[in-house]
Amino acid sequence: MSFSAIGSFIILVADIYAIIQILKSPAKGVEKLVWSLVVFLLPLLGLVVWYFAGPGKKPF
């Protein structure tokens, strides 16, 4: 198994975790849909953006 395959698997698991957390969040339906699409369509970038600014996150 190559390093890129391992990295891809880790990102996939993290994205699935993020989408589950998004769906469990108290955000409204449309906000959940948008965040889920961002994480799904932009796997690594969407994950990072969700981590820092996703639903339920406090502003800096």
C-alpha positions in Angstrom: 0.0 0.0 0.0 1.5 3.3 -1.0 1.6 6.5 1.0 -0.9 8.2 -1.3 -3.4 5.4 -0.7 -3.0 5.7 3.0 -3.4 9.5 2.9 -6.5 9.2 0.7 -8.0 6.7 3.2 -7.3 9.0 6.1 -8.9 11.9 4.3 -11.9 9.8 3.5 -12.4 8.7 7.1 -12.0 12.3 8.3 -14.5 13.5 5.7 -17.1 10.9 6.8 -16.5 12.0 10.4 -17.0 15.7 9.4 -20.2 15.0 7.5 -21.6 13.0 10.5 -20.8 15.9 12.8 -22.4 18.3 10.4 -25.6 16.3 10.3 -25.7 16.1 14.1 -25.1 19.8 14.5 -27.9 22.2 15.6 -27.5 24.1 12.2 -30.5 24.6 9.9 -31.2 22.2 7.0 -29.8 24.4 4.3 -26.6 25.2 6.2 -26.1 21.4 6.9 -26.5 20.7 3.2 -24.1 23.4 2.1 -21.4 22.3 4.6 -21.9 18.7 3.6 -21.4 19.5 -0.1 -18.3 21.6 0.7 -16.7 18.7 2.6 -17.8 16.2 -0.1 -16.8 18.1 -3.2 -13.6 19.6 -1.8 -12.3 16.8 0.5 -9.1 18.2 2.0 -9.9 21.9 1.7 -13.5 21.5 2.7 -12.4 19.5 5.8 -10.0 22.2 6.9 -12.5 25.0 6.3 -15.2 23.1 8.2 -12.8 22.5 11.1 -12.2 26.2 11.6 -15.5 27.7 10.5 -18.2 25.0 10.4 -21.6 25.1 12.0 -21.4 25.4 15.7 -17.9 26.9 15.7 -17.4 30.1 17.7 -15.9 33.1 15.8 -12.4 34.0 16.6 
